[in-house]
Amino acid sequence: MTAPIPVPALPSGVAPAWLPPTAFRPLGSRRTLISGTGPLVDTVHGEVAYACDRFGGQVVRDGQEPDAPYDLVLELVEGDPDGLGDEGFALVRADGVTSVTAAGQAGLLYGLFHVVRLGEAVFQGERTREVHRPALALRMLDHWDNVAVHPVMGQVERGYSGGSLFWQDGRARGSRDELERVRCYGRLLAACGINAVSVNNVNVHEAEAHLLTDRIGEVAAIADALRPYGIRAHLSVSFAAPVVLSGLTTADPLDEGVRRWWAEATGRVYEAIPDFGGYVVKADSEGQPGPFSYGRSHADGANMLAAALAPYGGTVHWRAFVYNHRQDWRDRSTDRARAAYDHFAPLDGEFAPNAVLQVKHGPMDFQTREPVSPVIGAMPNTRLAVEIQATQEYTGQQRHVCWLGPMWSEALRFQPEGGDGPSVGDLARGGGLVAVSSSGDDPFWTGHPLAQANLYAVGRLAWRPDADARAVLDEWIELTFAPEESADPARLRSGLHAVLDGSWPTYEKYTAPLGVGFMVQPGHHYGPSVDGYEYSPWGTYHFADRDGIGVDRSQATGTGFAGQYAKPWAEVYESPATCPDELLLFFHHVPYEHVLHGGETVIQHIYDTHFDGVEEVEEARRVWAGLAGLVDPAGHARAAERYEEQIRSAREWRDQINTYFFRKSGVPDARGRRIH
């Protein structure tokens, strides 16, 4: 009988996040039978044994006591009569026994964590048979972690949670304790449904380029640590790797020598990591090399890598974040929002079957409010992955509370063809959901303890893109804070909802209004700077002048971006009369006294929301302070500290935005409040 794989030991001082020991009490106090063999079944055995050792239950492997009574049966079945696939599972409770069956080992692991999520409820009453399958086969995190510390971006680019879990000062973390934490990380990810991780930055510098060849062993060690929880490792690679690493004079994707080099390099990767997932590529974007240098298309570049990966079942994720970052700010016809569609929509149907086009959920760059990218609805013959950003680059950098589940849910439910068409979540079935990771070596994983909710939501919404965001938040609260173990469960639950439920709209209120976006400090992107990017080559403009604000993206008089959408949405976005208020300034340049659908003018909306946003943060801080004694003291203190910074920053945003637009428009606040 194979021994169980022990649960990794959480390093001292590191928060257990959504897997605290108390979450395993219902499982660990009962008698469980595990049936089946394989490495992930051994992981399941280890999890149940860990729980039973702590709470007095018993775990038995198949064949040891076949006729004894059990409270829980976890069974790997032969074949797949129910179409569960490798990751699905069925759950039923009858005659006092709760049973989880799966056709694949990963399915049994996910079934176990579902039992943990349900807690006592899964062992009570009767439960008709439920079948659970992931809607998206790939549920992935992209780590923007640098091997060597970057002189500007540091160890983790756009990372707000300390250093990298994988790399430190030019080397892979390789000590026993460091790899144990990576195993803990894999456990957390599996428990929310994530099954893939890219371990390095999409901006591939020289040190990172070598991970593909002479440093592949370091990637293999990370893959070994993640594998017991069903997490497949992926690698970001440089399109110019043949030139950078081998001395070839070209990286032309149609050159036979280049194609041969990639095929041989990929073969060696799979020798080191047999279950390697594939490559992530950022090409011809923000200075990264790509096929344009050789007069080739993005399909040519992606298909070259797809051909190298195909014999091993690997996938290339080709990012669609391609635009001209050397624009003339004087030229209003140039529109960064158009770029991805213009580059990629004409290539629909030209990508290989194992090439996935990875498209940001909005057309710009993870702003607080954007429309859904029109690319997602324009390429029916291409496998698409939707990319979201868990790390809060433009939403408070994990110093502000900003629960992003509702934003992502809204995007995933959007129907690009209108009410009768498929949703974004449906269109992502071929490629998956990918999130830029928010985690690091911080004791709370995500810097701000409440930002863990976003990381959890990535996995749960990737499993079910149509899931209710509030229900996902409820799951995270129950697992992470164990309200029933507290002195006042109702107050704890209501307090957590009070500070999280509306935190995204609150953040939006005191930052950039009505979908205009950006207005951040250049470079680090934290804090307000209304004109920070207004006269730069990056193409992110609000065009505020004395008469009005916003970007005209209409077909009639603007950049034409609105016309990239299918007819129902193109018509909605074309006119200020039909455009939703929250996206008005994304699509239109309007006078300050333009009246919104809600009845207030644009300028008064700016004043009101910026005052309201600060007041809402102050109230959230008060509520959080009142939860002292109901949550972990260290976590409470960290969040309380972050709330002080959030209030300072929110006031700064309020004062700078309101002052700027008061001076620009000359229109006073109708409520007579002091604006500097």
N, C-alpha and C positions, 0 to 999 in steps of 0.2 A: 504494500500500500504506500503510495507517494505521500511524503510528509507535507503538512500545510506550509505555505509560504508565510512567514511571520509578518504581522502588520508593522510597517516601519515606525520607528520610535520618533516622536515629535521632539525636536531639539528644545532644550530648556528655554523658556521665555517666549516661545513661538505660539501664537494663537491657533487653536484647532479649527478655526473658521466654522464651516457648516458640518464638521464631523466631531463634535465634542463627545467624550465618553458617554454622557447621559443619553445621547441619541440612540445608543446601542442597548439601553436597558431592556426595552420590551423583547428584543431578539435574544439578548444574553441571559435572560432569566428563564428561558424555555429550552425544550429538548428538540434538536434539529437533526434531520437526516440529510446528508449530501450524497447524491448519486451521480456518478460520472467521473471521467478522468481527463487530465490535461492540465497545463500550467495555470490557466485562468481558473479552473476548478480548484486547484490548490490555493490560489489567492482567495477564493470564496471560503474555502475551509479555514484559512488563516484568519479571515475577518470574523467568522462565526466563533472560532476558538478563542480569539481575543475577547469577544463580547462575553462568552460563557465563563472564561476565567475571571472576569471582573464582576459578573452579576450572578454567578452560581448555576448557570444552566449546563447543558451537556450537548456535545456535537458528536455524531456518529457518521462514519463513512460507509458507503454502500457495502453490504455483505457482512458487516460485523454483527448486527443485531436486526435482521430483516423483519422480524415479527413484533418488535417492540412498538409501543405507542409513541407518536411524535406530535409535537405542536406545529412544526414547520418542516416541509419537505422541499428541498431544492434539487431538481432533477434535470440532468442532461439527457435528452431523449434521442433515440436512433432515428435517422432520417429527418424529414421536416414535413409531416403531414399537414400542419396548419399554416405553412408558408411564413414562419417566423423569421427566416433568414438567420444570418450569423449573430445579429444583435437584438432581435426581438425576444419577447418572453410572454408567457401567459400566467395569469394569477387567478386563483380560485380559492374559496374557503367553503368547505362542506364537512359535516359530521365532526366538527371541532378541530379540523386540520386545515392549515393554510398551505397551499402548494404553489410553487413556482416551477414552471417547466420551460426549457429552452432547447433549441436545436443546435445552437452554437455556444461556445464557452463564454464569449463576450456577453451574450444574452443572459446567461446565468448570473454573471457579475452585475449587470445592470438590474436584473430582477432582485438580487440581494439588496442593492442600494435603494430600490423602490420600497422594499419591505422596511428598511430603516427610515425612509421618509414618512411612511404611513404610521409608524410607531404602534401604539397599543391598538389602534383602530383595525389593523390588519389581522388581529387575533380575536376579534369580537364579532359575534353574530354570524350571519351567512354572507357570502360574497359571490355573486354570479361570475362566471368566467370572463375575465378581461384580457384582451390581447393588446400588447404594447409593442409598437415598432417605431424606430426613429424615422421621421419623415425625410430627413437628409442623411445620406450615407456618410458624408464627411462633415465633421464638427471640429473646427480647428482653431488653434491660437497661433498667431504669428508673433514671436518675440523679436522686438527690435533691439536685441542685445548685441553689443560689440565684444569681440574677443579682446582686442586691445582697447584701452581707454582712448576715446576720441577727444582731441583737444578742445572741441566745442561742445559736442553732445554727450561726452562722458562715457561711462560703461554701458548705459542703456539709453538709447535715443528715445526721447519723449517718454521717459520712464519716471514715475513719481513715487516709487516704492523702494527706494534704496538701490543696491547693486543688483547684478544679474544672479539668478539662481544657478546658472551654468558656467559663467566665465568670470575670471577675476585677474586683472592686471596682465593680460596677455596669455593666460593659460586656462585650461578647463579645470573647474573645481573637481578635485579627484580624491579628497580625503574621505574616509568612511563617513564622518558626520555630514560632510557636504553632499555626498551622494544619497545619504539617508534622507536628507531634506528634499532632494529631487524626487525620491520615491514617495515621500509624503505629498508632494505636489501632484504627482501622477494620481495618487489616491483621491485627492480633492477633485481633480478634473474628471476622473471616471465617475465619481459620485454625482456629478451634475450632467454627465453625458458627453463630455468632450473626448474625442478619440484620436486626435492628432496634434502635434506641436512642431512648428518650425523653430529651430533652436538659435537662429542668428538673424541679424538685421537684414532687411531687404536692401539697404544701402551697403553693398559688399565692398569693404576696403581690402587692402592687400593681405592683412593677417587673416581675415575671414575667408578670402579666396582659397587659402591653403587648406581649409577644412575639407575641401573636395578631394584632395589628393594625399599629401604627406601627413596631414593631421586628421585624417578620417577616423583614426582610432579614438580620438577624443569625442567625436560625435557618437561612435559606437558605445562608449562608456555611458553616455547620457541615455542612449536608446535602451541599453541594458537596464538602467534604473527605472525607466518608464514602462517597459514591456510588461511587468507583472500586472499592470492595471489596464492593459489593452491600448496603450497610447503609442502610436507609430511616430517615429521621428522623421521630419522633413528638414531640408537644408536650403537656405537661400544661396544662390550661386551668381557669380558674375558672368554676364554674357561674353565678356572678353577673356574668360578663363584660359582658353588655348594660347592667347598671347601672353597673358600675365604669368602663367604657370609653366609653360613648356617652350616658349621661345618661337612658336609659330608666328608668322608675319601677318596673319589674318585670322579673324573670327567669322568670316563670311559663312552664313548658315548653309549656303549651297555648295561650298567647297568640300570636295570629298575628303581631303585631309582633315579638315575641321570636324566633319561628321564622324570620321573614324576615331579622332581623338576623344570626342564626347562618348562614343560607344565604349571605348576601352576604359575611360575613366569611370563611367557608370558601372561597368562590370566589376571594377575593383570596389566600388562603394557597396554593391550587393554582396560581395564576398565578405566584407566586414560587417554589414548589417542586412541580413537576408530579408527582413520584413520592412526595409526602408520604404518610406511613403512616396518620396519624389522631391522635385525641385520647386522652389519659389523664385520668380524672376521679376525684377524691376528693370526695365530696359527702355532706353531712349527717354528717360524721365529724370528731370532735375540733375542732369549731369552724368547719369549712369549710362554706360555704353549699351548699344543695341544694334539691331539689323539696319537701321536707317543709314549707318555709316557706310554700308555696302550696297545701298540702293535696293534693299530687300524689305519686305513687309513684316509686320508683326506675326502674321501667320507663318511665314517662312521661318522666323526665329523660333517660335513655339514648336513648330512641327519637327524641327531638327532635334530639339531636346526630347520631344515626345517619342521620336523614333528610337533614341538611345534608351529610354525608360521602358518602352513597350514590352520587350522580352521578359521583363521582371514584374510586370503588373504595376509599374510606377506611373505617377501622374506629374505633369508639369502645370503649375499654377502661374499663369502669365498675367501680371497686374495691368489693368487698363488705365492706371493713373499716369497718363501721358498728355503733356500740354507744353506749350511754349512758355518757358519761365524767363524769357528775355524780351518781353513785350514793350512796346512803346505806349506809355500810359496816356499819351495824347490821342491815341487811335481808339475811338469808341467802337469801331466795328470788330475789334479783336475781343473775343469773349472766352475766357478760360472754361466756363461752364459748358461750352459747345465741344470742347476738344475731344473727350473720350468718344462721343458719338461719331464725330467727324473721322476720327482715326479708325474706329473698329466696326461700326455698323456695316460699311461696305465689304467687310471681310467675313460676314456671316456665312457659315457653311464651309469655310476654307480651313478650319482648324481640325487637327487630328482627333480621333475619338478619345484619346487619353490626354488631351490638352484642355485645360479649364481656364477660361477667361475670368479673372478675379476683379470684380467691379465694385467700387465704393458705392454705398447705398445712396449717396447724394452725388450731384455732379461736380461739387467743389472739393471740400476737404474736411469732412467730419464737423461741420459747423453745428451750432446749437439748433438751428432750424434750416433745413434745406428741403426742396422737393426731392422725390425719388429720382434717381438717375434714369434718363430716357433710354440708356443703353440696355437696361435690364429687360425692357419690353420690345427691343428692336432686333434681337438676334435669336430667333426661334430654332435655328439649326446649329447652335453653338452651346456647349456646356458652360454654364455660368455659375460662378460662386459669388455670393454677396459678401462684401467686406464691411464690417462695422469697426468702431474703435472703442474698446473697453477702457484703454488708458485715456484719461480725460484731458487730452491736449488743449481742446478749446472749450471744455466744460468744467473748468475749475481745478484741473491738475491734482485731483485727490486732496486738495486743501479745502475744497467746497463740497458740500453734499449735493450730489446730482444723480438721482436714480434714473438710469437710462433705459430701463426695461420698457416704459411706455413709448419712448422714441423709436426703439427698435421694433416693437410690436406694431406700431403704426406703419412703419416702412414695410414690414414683412406682409402686412395685410393689404397693402395698396394693390389695386388692380390696374396695371398699365393700360389695358384695353377698355377699361370701364367696368361697369357693374356685373357683366356676365362673363368676363374673362378671368384667366388665372391670376392668382395673387403673386406677389414677389416671392413669397415662400414656396409656392408651387413651381415657379420658374427656376428656383435654386436647387431643385431636387437633383439635377444632373451634376451639380458642382459642389454644393454645400454652403455652409455659413462659416465665415472666417472672421475672427476678431483680432485686432491688435491687442496684445496682452497687457493687462494692468498690474501684473504681479512682479515681485522682486524679493530681495532677501530681507525686507523689512519684517519685524516681528509680527505684524498684522497682515502680511502678504501683499496688501494693496495700499499701504501707507495710511489711509484713512480707514478705520474699521468698517464704516458703513459703505465704503466702496466695494467691499466684498460682494455686496448684493449684485453689482453689475457683472462681476466675473461669473457668479453662479448663474445669472440670467442668460449668459451666452450659451452655456450648455443646454439649459432647459428650453430656450426658444429655438435652438438648432434641432433639438429632438422633436419639438412640436412648434412650428412657426405660428400656428394659430392659437397657441396657448394664451390664456388671459394673463396679462402682465401682473395684475394684482394677486392672482393665485400663485404665480411664481414667487412673488415677494412674500406671501404668506408662508410658503414652503421654507424659504430662506430664514425667515424670522423664527419659525418653530424649531428648525434644526439648530440654528446658531445660538439662540438665546434661551431655548427651553423654557418658555414662559410658565409652564405648569410647575416648574421647579422653583419659581420665584415666589416672593411674598405677596405679589399682587399681579397675577397673570393678565387680568383685563387692562390694568393701567399700563403695563409694559407693552402689550400688543397695540393699544391705541396710541401710546406715545411714539412707538417706532413708526407706525403708519403716519402719524402727524408730521414727523420730520422727513419722511421719505416720499410719501405719495405725491405731493406737489412740488418736489424739489427741482425737477427739470423746468416746469413753467416758472418757478421762482427765479432760477438762474437766468432764464431767458429774459425775464422782466428787467433785471438790473444790468443786463449786458447789451448786446446788439439787438435793435428792435425790428420786428416785422419782417424777419428773414434777410435783413441786409448783410449780416455776417461779418466776420473778422473784427475790425476795430480794436485789435490787440497789439501789444508791444511786439515789434519785429523780433525775429530770432527765437526767443524763448516762449512767446505767445501767452504770457501771463500778465494780466492787468490791462487797463484800458489805454488805447492810443488811437483816437478816432482816425487820424490820418497816417497811422503807422505804415500802412501798405498802399496808401492812396496814390503816391507818385513813385512807385517802385516798378520793377519789371515783372513782378510775380502775377499781376493780372487780377488783383482782388480789390475792387473799387466800389465805393458807395455813391460817388458823383454828387455829393452834397454841395449845393451852392446857395445863393441868397433866395432863390425861388423855390427850391424843392430838393428832394432826395430820392435815391433809388437808381437801379440800373434798368434801362429799357431793353428788355429781351423779347419784345413782341415781334411778330413777323411784319407787321405793318410799318413800323417806324424804328425798330430796334435791331438787335443782333440776329433775330430769327430763332433764338434758342427755343422759344415756346413751340415752334413748329416741329421740333424733334420728337414731340410726344404724339401718340396716337390721337385721332380726331377728338374723342370726348375731352381729353385733358388739354389738348392744344387750344380748343375753344374756351375752356374754363380759364386758362392762364393768359389768354391773349388780351383780355380787357380788364382794366381795374374794376369794372362793374361786376365782374364774375370771379375774379381772382380771390382766393381766400385771404383774409386780412393778414394772417400770420406769414404769408409769402408775398405780400404786396410789393415790398421794396426789392425783393429778389427779381421780380419780373417787370417792375414799372418804376419810372421816375415820375413822381407826383408832387404837387405843391404841398407845402407844410399844412395848409388848411384844407386839404382833401379830406372828405368825411368818410370814415370807415363804416363797414356794415354795422358795427356796434353803436354808431351814432356820434362818436367823438372824432376830433380831427387827428391827423397824424402827429402834429406837434404836441397836442394835449395828451395823446396816448403815450408818447415818449416821456413826458414829464410824469404822468400818473404812474406808469408801470415802474419807473425807476425809483420813485418814492415807495411804492407798494412793495417792490422786491426787497428793499432794505428792511422794511417793517416785518416782512414774512421771515426773513433770516433771523431777526431779533427774537421773534416769537418761537422759532424752531430752537434757538439756543436756550430759551427759557424752558421749553418742554424737555430738551435733552438734560438740562441741569436737574430737573425734577425726577429723572430716572436713576440718579445716583442711588446705589444700594440695591437696585434691581438687575444691574448688569455687572459684568466683570470690571473691577475697579481700574485696572490698567487700560482696558479698552475705553472705558468711560472718560478717563483723564485725557487720552490721546484725542478722542473726538471733541471733547470740550476745548482743548487747545486749538484744534483746527477751526472750531466755530469762531473763536476770537479773530483768527485771520480772515475767515470768510466775511465776518461783519465789517472788518476794516476795509477789505477789498470791495465789498458791495457798496459801501459808502463812497469809496473812491470812484467806482464806476458811475454811481448815481450823479455825483457832483461834476465829473468831467463830461459825461454825455449830455446831461441837462444844460450845463454851461455852454458847451460847444454849440448846441442847437438853438439855445436862446440867442447867443451872439450871432449865429449864422442867419436865423430867421427874423429876429427882431420881434417875435411874438411872445408876449408875457404869459406866464402860467395863469390860467383862469382862476385857480384856487388861491392865488396870492402868496404861494410859498416862496421862501427865499432861494433864489438861484444865483450863484456867484457870477 
